[in-house]
Amino acid sequence: MPAMEKPAGNFFLVGLMGAGKTTVGRALARRTDKTFYDSDHEIEARTGVRVATIFDIEGELRFRDRETSVIADLARLDNIVLATGGGAIIRPQNRACLAAHGTVIYLRATIDDLLARTLHDKNRPLLQIADPRAKLESLFQERDPLYREVADIVVDTTQQNVSLLVARLMEQLAGLPPKHRPAQGS
């Protein structure tokens, strides 16, 4: 079997918290010889504090400002895989930036899977409430249309093996024309 050509351009992963953006993103970056970034990790590296701390001290609005800045910076790079935060798509400018600079992949999972994957994670500030299931359901209702609006590809990550999921994703990416705008002061 001939080796599959590595798809060109940037890949941006969107989806709710717990959908697998970081895990799949790292595997996809290895498979495509791209550099992996996680917007939340980049925010933490730039500020020196955890995302949960930014939420506590500055609030969600200020966190979203930081997130928009980081996404704008990273999206202009070449040959990357970027795992975005679950709420990154709330802002129209983030959706436009991602769509303009690469292929957007929506990782979608069931509420049950999302809850199981995030239940004991204390670094999910939006879920540190009495009823995290209700919050995830609400976020899904609000964000699913926005993820779909910006996505070039939608992939179901429910009960999926990461390597098989990435292999299927590589096949889908191979069928798409490259969507990439080289870094130029845009």
N, C-alpha and C positions, 0 to 999 in steps of 0.2 A: 504494500500500500504506500503510495507516495506521501511524503510529508505535506501536511496542509500549510499553505502559505499563511504567514502571520498577517492578520488584518491591520491595515494602516489607520493612523489617526488616534485621537484620544477617546477613551471610554469613561463615561460618567455614570456611576451607579446611584439610583435613587430608590427610595422605598421607606417604609416605616421602620422604626427601631426594632431590631431583632430579625429583620428580613434576610440578613446575611451579607450586607454590603461590604463590610470589612473582610470577612472570611473569603467570600467569592472574589472580591477585588484583589486581594493578595494572590490568590491562585490564578486569576486571569492575567495579572501583571507578570507573574512568573512564566506563564504559558506563552505570552505574546512578547516577552522581552521588553516590557515597558516599566517605567518607574511608578510605584504605588504611593498614593497619598490618601490620607483620611482627613477630611476637613476638620473634624472635631479634634483629632490629634494635633493638627497644625495649629489650631487655635490655642490649645494647651501649651504647645511648644513656644508660641509667640508671647503668651501672657504669663506663663510659669505657674498657672493654676488649673485645676480641673474644671471641666464644663459645668459641673454641678455647683461649684463655688461661684462661677460667673453668674449663673442663674440666681443663686442666693443673694449675692451682693449687688449685682447690677440689674437683675431682672431679665426676662426673656427678650424684651425689645433691644436692649444693648447687646445681648448675646447675638441676636439676629443681625445687628449691624456689623459685628465682628465677622460673623459667618459670611455675609455678603462680600466683605472685603477680601477674605481668604479665598473664596470661590473665584472671584474676579482675577486674583493673582494666579491661582493654580490653573485655571482654565486656559490661560494664555501660554502655558508651557506646552511643549511638544512631546508626543509619545508617552503619555501618562494614562494611568487608571486612577480615577478619583472616586472614593466612597464619600458621598455627601451625608450630612446629618439628615435625619428623617423629616425635619421641618424646613429644609433648605428651599424646597419648591414653593413655599408659601408666598415668597416675594416674586412678583413677575420678572424683576430684573435678573434674579438668579436663574429662572427658567429660560429666559432669553439668552443669557450668557452661556449656559450649558448647551442649549440647542445650537448656538452659533459656533461653538468651538469643538464639538465632537459628537459622538454617538451616545445617546442617552439610553440606559438600560434600566428598566423598572423591575426590581426584584419584589415579587408579590408573594405573600404567605397568608395563611389563615390566621384569624384572631387567636385560636387555640395554640398554634405554633409560636406566634409572636409572644403570647403570654408565657408559654413554657420557656422560651429563650431569654426572656427579660425579667422573670419573676424575682430572682434573687440578686439582680444587678443594681447596686445602690448608686450607680453612675447614670441613672436614667431619671433626671429630675422631674419630668412630667408624670412619671409613674409612682412617685413616692407619695401616694394617696391611699385612702381607704379602699377604693374600688378600681384597681388598675385595668381590669377587663373593660369596664364601662368607658374609661379614658381611651383605651386602644380602639374600641368600637367607634367612639366619637372621632378620633383622629383619622381612622380609616375612612369614615363617611366624608369627612372634610377634604382629605388629601388624595384619595384614590383618583378622583377626576383630574386633579392637577398632575399627578404622576403620569397618568395616561396621556394627558395633553402634551407633555414634553417628551414622552418616551418614543424611541425608534423601535425598541424591542421590549416586550413584556415577558418575563420569565417567572414561572411559579416555583418557589423554593420550598414549598411544603414537603416535608419528609424526603428531601432530595440529598443524595450523596454529592458532596462538593465537586469531586473530580468528574463525575458523570454530568453534573450540571454545567460545569465549565466546558466540557467536550460538546455538549448540545449548544451552548452559547457560541462556541467557536464556529460551529456549522452555520448558525444563524448570521453571525457577523460576516462570514465569508460570502453570504448571499446578498449583502448590502453594499452599495457603493460607498467608498470612504467619505466620511463627513468630517472634514477637518479644515480649519483655517489656520495657517501658520502664524506664529507669534509675530504680530506687527502692532505697534502702538494703538490698538483699538480700544 
